[in-house]
Amino acid sequence: MGRAKIAITIDEETLGAIDRLVSEHRFPNRSQAIQAALDEKLSRLAHSRLAQECAKLDPGLEQALAEEGMGGELAEWPEY
C-alpha cells in the first residue's frame, strides 16, 4: 500500500506524548505512532457504526427473512 506525506497541526501536549512514546521505543518514529493511533480510531469508528446499524434491525423481521423459503426444511432443524 502506498503512503502519502501530509502536514498536520497538533497541540504541544499531544506532540510531547508522542515523543515520549518514541523515546520509550514503543514506536520507531512519530509517523508510525500517529499512523497506529489513526488506524485504531478508524477501526473503532467502523465497529461502532456496525453496532449502530445492527441495533436498528428488527429481530422479528430478521428471523422471518432467515426462515423465508425454508418451508419443509424448517421442521427438520433442531429446536434451540
C-alpha positions in Angstrom: 0.0 0.0 0.0 1.3 3.4 -0.9 2.0 6.2 1.5 1.4 9.9 1.3 3.2 12.7 3.2 0.9 15.2 4.9 1.4 18.1 7.3 -0.7 18.2 10.5 -1.0 20.6 13.3 -1.4 19.2 16.8 -1.1 20.7 20.3 2.2 20.6 22.1 0.9 18.3 24.8 -0.1 15.6 22.3 3.2 16.0 20.5 5.0 15.6 23.8 3.1 12.4 24.5 4.0 11.1 21.0 7.7 12.0 21.5 7.7 10.1 24.9 6.3 7.0 23.2 9.0 7.2 20.6 11.7 7.8 23.2 10.4 4.8 25.1 10.9 2.8 21.9 7.2 2.0 21.7 7.2 3.3 18.2 10.2 3.9 15.9 9.1 7.4 14.9 6.3 10.0 15.2 4.8 9.0 11.8 4.3 5.4 12.9 2.9 6.4 16.3 0.3 8.7 14.6 -0.4 6.1 12.0 -1.2 3.5 14.7 -3.4 5.9 16.5 -5.4 6.8 13.4 -5.7 3.1 12.4 -7.1 2.3 15.9 -9.5 5.2 15.9 -10.8 4.4 12.4 -11.3 0.7 13.4 -13.2 1.7 16.4 -15.4 4.0 14.4 -16.1 1.3 11.9 -17.1 -1.2 14.6 -19.2 1.5 16.3 -21.0 2.1 13.0 -21.7 -1.6 12.5 -23.1 -1.8 16.1 -25.4 1.2 15.4 -26.7 -0.3 12.2 -27.3 -3.7 13.8 -29.2 -2.0 16.6 -31.7 -0.7 14.0 -32.6 -4.1 12.9 -35.9 -5.7 13.8 -35.2 -9.1 15.3 -38.7 -10.4 14.3 -38.2 -9.3 10.7 -34.7 -10.7 10.5 -35.9 -14.1 11.8 -38.8 -14.1 9.3 -36.3 -13.3 6.5 -33.9 -16.0 7.6 -36.7 -18.6 7.7 -38.3 -17.4 4.4 -38.3 -20.2 1.8 -37.3 -22.9 4.2 -40.8 -24.5 4.2 -40.5 -28.2 5.0 -36.8 -27.9 5.8 -37.6 -25.9 8.9 -39.3 -28.8 10.6 -36.1 -30.8 10.2 -34.0 -28.4 12.2 -33.5 -28.9 15.9 -35.3 -26.6 18.4 -32.9 -24.3 20.3 
